[in-house]
Amino acid sequence: MDLNYSAKELAFQAELRQWLAENLPAELAHKVKHEQNLTKADMQGWHDTLNSRGWLANHWPEEYGGTGWTPIERHIFEEECCLAYAPRIVPFGLSMLGPVLIKYGNAAQKAHWLPRILDGSDWWCQGYSEPGAGSDLASLKCRAVRDGDHYMVNGQKTWTTLGQYANMIFMLVRTSNEGKPQEGISFLLIDMNTPGVELRPIHLLEGTHEVNEVFFTDVKVPVENLVGEENKGWTYAKYLLTYERTNIAGIGFSMVGLAELKEIAAKTRRAGRALDQDPLFAARMARAEIDLENAKITNLRVVSAAAGGGAPGAESSMLKIKGTEIRQELDSLKRQAVGRYAVPFVPEAFEPGFNGPYVGPEHAAPLARHYFNNRKISIFGGSNEIQKNIISKMILGL
């Protein structure tokens, strides 16, 4: 396997860099780089910019608005967007629900929902986890009972990321108690404005309102909002999770994190020398970089398999484990590099327009927040311990 970009791919990379330089607002890139809070308008604006260029749904088939890019080109695109500090595209509609509808949805669902994902008419959130049903997702209890031409939904979902901005939620619900737990789950699309839906914020360790809990009390959902067949939702959920886990791995984010770490270590002095010349610290940096290079290749394998219509479970689980571990290690190393300046946490520093004073160097300001926020990535999307079980079962047959 040739790991070098071809001449065509290098030209594509150069085109992307030029376009990003001309179209990514400097103010928006500054907010991303300095971990400042993004508004829904910020995220929607970048979503619209990419959609206008035809680059938003670059992993979708061309007939539904995709680009026809190769897996390598998509990898380059994600890499360059991260390096330019472009906002992360909210993945729930575009990268999770979209592929499920394309593969399992009926013609009417594709015709209605896919264009609305692209133009931002609908903002989606994910209703998977419940109290007592996180990594053990098959134990979910949120119930949907069919009553004529609709379902009545009752139950609760939690850790609903960015649900405060969403008008739609895709959900796993229990429609049967027969057989194995996985056999009685269905995949529903629910309007968040339906009577009986209540959203409550959950404030995270670093102070942000990123996730929520959602309650459903006699929520009436049209039967046509069922994706695929009733009681077959577990199949669709597993397909979706391969996309989520690849996204959580965050290879592009780790590439940026590594570059930032090297910059910090080069200008930080300990015992009369730059930190990147300290043998122990340099060895940890090198190990993280080696792991990242390996993860990049695994990422290409997973994306290539998905492009061929597959849903590679074991590979995406491997990528999720290593990708999240790398991101957390880079966060830890950056905090260690700035020493005591990583301790202070000033919430005002993450609001647009904040100009200091910082406690210590400016680059140290977001490190504690970023570190604490990313503690969750080895848990959500199926904890890393669960991923190891998946790998054991799929590869070793255990």
C-alpha positions as CSV (number, residue, x, y, z in Angstrom):
1,M,0.0,0.0,0.0
2,D,1.4,3.4,-1.1
3,L,1.0,5.8,1.9
4,N,2.0,8.8,-0.2
5,Y,-0.6,11.1,-1.8
6,S,-0.7,10.9,-5.6
7,A,-0.2,14.0,-7.8
8,K,-3.9,14.2,-8.2
9,E,-4.5,14.0,-4.4
10,L,-1.8,16.6,-3.7
11,A,-3.5,19.0,-6.2
12,F,-6.9,18.3,-4.5
13,Q,-5.2,19.1,-1.1
14,A,-3.9,22.4,-2.5
15,E,-7.3,23.3,-3.9
16,L,-8.9,22.7,-0.5
17,R,-6.3,24.8,1.4
18,Q,-6.9,27.6,-1.0
19,W,-10.7,27.4,-0.8
20,L,-10.6,27.2,3.0
21,A,-8.3,30.3,3.2
22,E,-10.8,32.2,1.1
23,N,-14.0,31.0,2.5
24,L,-13.5,30.1,6.2
25,P,-14.2,33.4,8.2
26,A,-11.2,34.3,10.3
27,E,-13.4,35.1,13.3
28,L,-15.0,31.7,13.2
29,A,-11.6,29.9,12.9
30,H,-10.4,32.0,15.9
31,K,-13.3,30.9,18.0
32,V,-12.6,27.2,17.1
33,K,-8.9,27.5,17.8
34,H,-9.4,29.1,21.2
35,E,-12.2,26.8,22.2
36,Q,-14.7,29.7,22.4
37,N,-18.4,28.8,22.5
38,L,-20.0,28.4,19.1
39,T,-23.6,29.5,18.5
40,K,-26.1,27.6,16.4
41,A,-25.7,30.4,13.9
42,D,-21.9,29.7,13.7
43,M,-22.4,26.0,13.0
44,Q,-25.3,26.6,10.6
45,G,-23.3,29.2,8.7
46,W,-20.4,26.8,8.0
47,H,-22.9,24.0,7.2
48,D,-24.5,26.3,4.6
49,T,-21.1,27.4,3.1
50,L,-20.1,23.8,2.6
51,N,-23.5,22.9,1.2
52,S,-23.4,25.7,-1.3
53,R,-20.0,24.5,-2.5
54,G,-21.4,20.9,-2.8
55,W,-18.9,19.6,-0.3
56,L,-21.2,19.0,2.7
57,A,-22.3,15.4,2.2
58,N,-19.0,14.2,0.7
59,H,-19.5,10.6,2.0
60,W,-23.1,10.3,0.5
61,P,-23.7,8.7,-3.0
62,E,-23.7,11.3,-5.7
63,E,-27.4,10.7,-6.5
64,Y,-28.3,12.1,-3.1
65,G,-25.9,15.1,-3.1
66,G,-22.5,13.4,-2.5
67,T,-19.3,14.5,-4.2
68,G,-18.0,11.2,-5.7
69,W,-14.7,11.7,-3.8
70,T,-12.5,8.7,-3.0
71,P,-11.9,7.7,0.6
72,I,-8.5,9.3,0.4
73,E,-10.0,12.6,-0.8
74,R,-12.5,12.5,2.0
75,H,-9.7,11.9,4.5
76,I,-7.8,14.9,3.0
77,F,-10.9,17.0,3.3
78,E,-11.4,16.2,7.0
79,E,-7.7,16.7,7.7
80,E,-7.5,20.1,6.0
81,C,-10.7,21.3,7.7
82,C,-9.3,20.4,11.1
83,L,-5.9,22.0,10.4
84,A,-7.7,25.2,9.3
85,Y,-9.8,25.2,12.5
86,A,-13.1,25.0,10.7
87,P,-16.1,24.2,12.9
88,R,-17.0,20.5,13.2
89,I,-20.1,19.7,11.3
90,V,-22.8,18.5,13.6
91,P,-22.8,14.8,12.7
92,F,-26.3,13.6,13.7
93,G,-28.2,14.2,10.5
94,L,-25.4,14.3,8.0
95,S,-23.1,11.4,9.2
96,M,-25.4,9.2,11.2
97,L,-29.0,9.4,10.1
98,G,-28.3,10.2,6.5
99,P,-26.4,6.9,5.7
100,V,-29.1,4.9,7.5
101,L,-31.9,6.5,5.4
102,I,-29.9,6.0,2.2
103,K,-29.4,2.3,3.0
104,Y,-32.6,1.4,4.8
105,G,-35.2,4.2,4.3
106,N,-38.0,4.0,1.8
107,A,-38.2,6.3,-1.3
108,A,-40.6,8.8,0.4
109,Q,-38.3,9.1,3.5
110,K,-35.2,9.7,1.3
111,A,-37.0,12.3,-0.8
112,H,-38.3,14.2,2.2
113,W,-35.5,14.0,4.8
114,L,-32.3,13.9,2.9
115,P,-32.7,17.4,1.2
116,R,-33.7,18.8,4.6
117,I,-30.5,17.5,6.2
118,L,-28.5,19.2,3.5
119,D,-30.2,22.6,3.5
120,G,-30.4,22.7,7.3
121,S,-34.2,22.7,7.5
122,D,-33.9,20.0,10.1
123,W,-31.4,19.8,12.9
124,W,-31.2,16.3,14.3
125,C,-30.1,14.8,17.6
126,Q,-29.7,11.2,18.7
127,G,-31.9,9.3,21.1
128,Y,-30.0,6.1,22.0
129,S,-28.8,6.1,25.6
130,E,-31.1,5.9,28.6
131,P,-30.6,5.8,32.3
132,G,-29.5,2.2,32.8
133,A,-29.0,1.7,29.0
134,G,-25.8,3.2,27.8
135,S,-23.1,0.8,26.6
136,D,-25.7,-1.9,27.2
137,L,-28.0,-0.3,24.7
138,A,-30.1,-3.4,24.1
139,S,-31.6,-3.0,27.6
140,L,-33.4,0.2,26.6
141,K,-36.9,0.7,27.9
142,C,-38.3,3.7,26.0
143,R,-41.5,2.2,24.6
144,A,-43.4,2.7,21.4
145,V,-46.9,1.1,21.2
146,R,-48.6,1.1,17.8
147,D,-52.2,2.5,17.8
148,G,-53.6,2.6,14.3
149,D,-51.6,5.0,12.1
150,H,-49.3,6.2,14.8
151,Y,-47.1,5.1,17.7
152,M,-47.5,6.3,21.3
153,V,-44.0,6.8,22.8
154,N,-43.2,6.9,26.5
155,G,-39.8,6.9,28.2
156,Q,-36.6,8.8,28.6
157,K,-33.3,9.4,26.7
158,T,-30.2,11.0,28.2
159,W,-26.8,12.4,27.1
160,T,-28.6,13.9,24.1
161,T,-25.9,16.1,22.5
162,L,-27.0,19.5,21.2
163,G,-30.6,18.5,21.7
164,Q,-31.3,22.2,22.7
165,Y,-30.7,23.2,19.0
166,A,-32.6,20.2,17.4
167,N,-36.1,20.1,16.0
168,M,-35.9,16.4,15.2
169,I,-34.6,13.3,17.0
170,F,-33.9,9.8,15.6
171,M,-34.6,7.2,18.3
172,L,-34.3,3.6,19.3
173,V,-37.5,2.4,20.9
174,R,-38.8,-0.9,22.2
175,T,-41.7,-2.2,20.2
176,S,-41.6,-5.8,21.4
177,N,-40.5,-7.9,24.4
178,E,-40.5,-11.1,22.5
179,G,-37.2,-13.0,22.0
180,K,-33.8,-11.5,22.6
181,P,-33.7,-7.8,23.7
182,Q,-32.1,-6.8,20.4
183,E,-35.0,-8.3,18.5
184,G,-37.7,-5.9,19.8
185,I,-36.1,-2.5,18.9
186,S,-37.3,-0.1,16.2
187,F,-35.9,3.0,14.7
188,L,-38.2,6.1,14.8
189,L,-38.0,9.7,13.7
190,I,-39.7,12.1,16.1
191,D,-40.5,15.8,15.9
192,M,-39.1,17.5,19.0
193,N,-42.0,19.9,19.0
194,T,-44.6,17.2,19.4
195,P,-46.7,17.5,22.6
196,G,-45.3,15.4,25.3
197,V,-41.6,15.9,24.5
198,E,-39.6,17.7,27.3
199,L,-35.9,18.6,27.2
200,R,-33.9,19.4,30.3
201,P,-30.2,20.5,30.2
202,I,-27.3,18.7,31.8
203,H,-24.3,20.9,32.6
204,L,-21.0,19.1,32.2
205,L,-17.9,19.1,34.4
206,E,-16.3,22.0,32.6
207,G,-19.5,24.1,32.8
208,T,-21.0,23.8,29.3
209,H,-24.5,22.9,28.3
210,E,-23.7,20.4,25.6
211,V,-26.0,17.4,26.5
212,N,-29.5,17.0,27.7
213,E,-32.1,14.5,29.0
214,V,-35.3,14.1,27.1
215,F,-38.6,12.9,28.4
216,F,-41.5,11.4,26.3
217,T,-45.0,11.3,27.7
218,D,-47.7,9.9,25.3
219,V,-45.9,11.3,22.3
220,K,-47.8,10.6,19.1
221,V,-45.6,9.6,16.2
222,P,-46.8,8.8,12.6
223,V,-46.2,5.3,11.5
224,E,-44.5,6.6,8.3
225,N,-41.7,7.9,10.6
226,L,-40.6,4.3,11.2
227,V,-37.4,3.6,9.4
228,G,-37.2,0.1,7.8
229,E,-39.2,-2.7,9.5
230,E,-40.6,-2.8,13.0
231,N,-38.3,-4.7,15.4
232,K,-35.4,-4.5,13.1
233,G,-33.9,-1.3,14.5
234,W,-30.9,-3.0,16.1
235,T,-29.6,-3.8,12.6
236,Y,-29.9,-0.1,11.6
237,A,-28.4,1.0,14.9
238,K,-25.3,-1.1,14.5
239,Y,-24.8,0.3,11.0
240,L,-25.1,3.9,12.3
241,L,-22.7,3.2,15.1
242,T,-19.9,2.4,12.8
243,Y,-20.2,5.9,11.4
244,E,-20.4,7.4,14.9
245,R,-17.4,5.5,16.2
246,T,-15.3,6.6,13.2
247,N,-16.3,10.2,13.9
248,I,-15.5,9.9,17.6
249,A,-12.0,8.7,16.8
250,G,-11.3,12.2,15.5
251,I,-8.1,11.6,13.5
252,G,-8.1,15.2,12.2
253,F,-8.5,16.6,15.7
254,S,-5.6,14.5,16.9
255,M,-3.4,15.8,14.0
256,V,-4.2,19.3,15.1
257,G,-3.6,18.4,18.8
258,L,-0.2,16.8,18.0
259,A,0.9,20.0,16.1
260,E,-0.2,22.1,19.0
261,L,1.6,19.9,21.5
262,K,4.8,20.1,19.5
263,E,4.6,23.9,19.4
264,I,3.9,24.1,23.1
265,A,6.8,21.7,24.0
266,A,9.2,23.6,21.7
267,K,8.7,26.9,23.4
268,T,8.3,25.6,27.0
269,R,11.6,25.4,28.9
270,R,12.3,23.1,31.9
271,A,15.7,22.7,33.6
272,G,17.3,25.0,31.0
273,R,16.1,23.2,27.9
274,A,13.1,23.0,25.7
275,L,10.5,20.4,26.9
276,D,10.6,18.5,23.6
277,Q,14.3,17.8,24.4
278,D,13.4,16.1,27.6
279,P,13.9,12.3,27.0
280,L,10.8,11.2,28.9
281,F,8.4,13.8,27.6
282,A,9.8,13.4,24.0
283,A,9.3,9.6,24.3
284,R,5.6,10.1,25.2
285,M,5.2,12.5,22.3
286,A,6.8,10.0,19.9
287,R,4.6,7.2,21.1
288,A,1.4,9.4,20.5
289,E,2.6,10.3,17.1
290,I,3.3,6.6,16.1
291,D,-0.1,5.6,17.4
292,L,-1.7,8.4,15.4
293,E,0.0,7.4,12.2
294,N,-1.3,3.8,12.7
295,A,-4.8,5.1,13.4
296,K,-4.7,7.2,10.2
297,I,-4.2,4.0,8.2
298,T,-7.0,2.2,10.0
299,N,-9.3,5.1,9.4
300,L,-8.6,4.9,5.7
301,R,-9.4,1.2,5.8
302,V,-12.7,1.8,7.6
303,V,-13.8,4.6,5.2
304,S,-12.9,2.5,2.2
305,A,-15.0,-0.4,3.5
306,A,-17.9,1.9,4.1
307,A,-17.6,3.4,0.6
308,G,-18.1,-0.1,-0.7
309,G,-21.4,-0.5,1.1
310,G,-20.0,-2.4,4.1
311,A,-20.3,-1.6,7.8
312,P,-17.0,-2.8,9.3
313,G,-17.7,-3.4,12.9
314,A,-14.4,-4.7,14.3
315,E,-12.3,-2.1,12.5
316,S,-14.5,0.8,13.6
317,S,-14.3,-0.5,17.2
318,M,-10.5,-0.6,17.0
319,L,-10.4,2.9,15.6
320,K,-12.7,4.2,18.3
321,I,-10.5,2.7,21.1
322,K,-7.2,4.0,19.7
323,G,-8.5,7.2,18.4
324,T,-10.0,8.3,21.7
325,E,-7.0,7.1,23.7
326,I,-4.7,9.2,21.4
327,R,-6.9,12.3,21.8
328,Q,-6.9,12.0,25.6
329,E,-3.2,11.4,25.7
330,L,-2.5,14.5,23.7
331,D,-4.8,16.5,26.0
332,S,-2.9,15.2,29.0
333,L,0.5,16.0,27.5
334,K,-0.5,19.6,26.6
335,R,-1.7,20.1,30.2
336,Q,1.5,18.7,31.6
337,A,3.5,20.9,29.3
338,V,2.0,24.2,30.6
339,G,2.2,23.0,34.2
340,R,0.5,25.1,36.7
341,Y,-1.1,27.3,34.0
342,A,-3.4,24.5,33.1
343,V,-5.1,24.6,36.5
344,P,-7.1,27.9,36.3
345,F,-10.5,27.8,34.6
346,V,-12.0,31.1,33.6
347,P,-15.4,30.5,32.0
348,E,-15.5,34.0,30.5
349,A,-12.4,33.1,28.4
350,F,-14.6,31.0,26.1
351,E,-17.1,33.8,25.3
352,P,-16.5,35.7,22.0
353,G,-14.8,39.0,22.5
354,F,-12.8,38.0,25.6
355,N,-9.4,39.6,25.5
356,G,-7.9,38.5,28.8
357,P,-6.3,38.8,31.2
358,Y,-5.4,35.1,31.0
359,V,-3.6,33.3,33.9
360,G,-0.4,32.3,32.1
361,P,0.1,32.1,28.4
362,E,-3.0,32.4,26.1
363,H,-2.5,28.9,24.7
364,A,-2.9,27.4,28.2
365,A,-6.4,28.9,28.7
366,P,-8.5,26.2,27.0
367,L,-6.5,23.2,28.0
368,A,-8.2,22.3,31.3
369,R,-11.7,22.7,29.7
370,H,-10.7,20.6,26.7
371,Y,-9.1,17.9,28.9
372,F,-12.2,17.5,31.0
373,N,-14.6,17.6,28.1
374,N,-12.7,14.9,26.3
375,R,-12.8,12.5,29.2
376,K,-16.2,11.4,27.9
377,I,-15.1,10.3,24.4
378,S,-13.8,6.9,25.6
379,I,-17.2,6.3,27.0
380,F,-19.9,7.5,24.6
381,G,-20.6,5.7,21.3
382,G,-20.1,2.5,23.3
383,S,-17.4,2.5,25.9
384,N,-14.0,1.3,25.0
385,E,-14.5,-1.7,27.2
386,I,-17.6,-2.7,25.2
387,Q,-15.6,-2.1,22.0
388,K,-13.0,-4.7,23.2
389,N,-15.8,-7.2,23.7
390,I,-17.0,-6.5,20.1
391,I,-13.5,-7.1,18.7
392,S,-13.2,-10.3,20.7
393,K,-16.5,-11.6,19.4
394,M,-16.1,-10.6,15.8
395,I,-12.5,-11.6,15.3
396,L,-11.8,-14.3,17.9
397,G,-15.3,-15.7,18.1
398,L,-15.3,-15.4,21.9
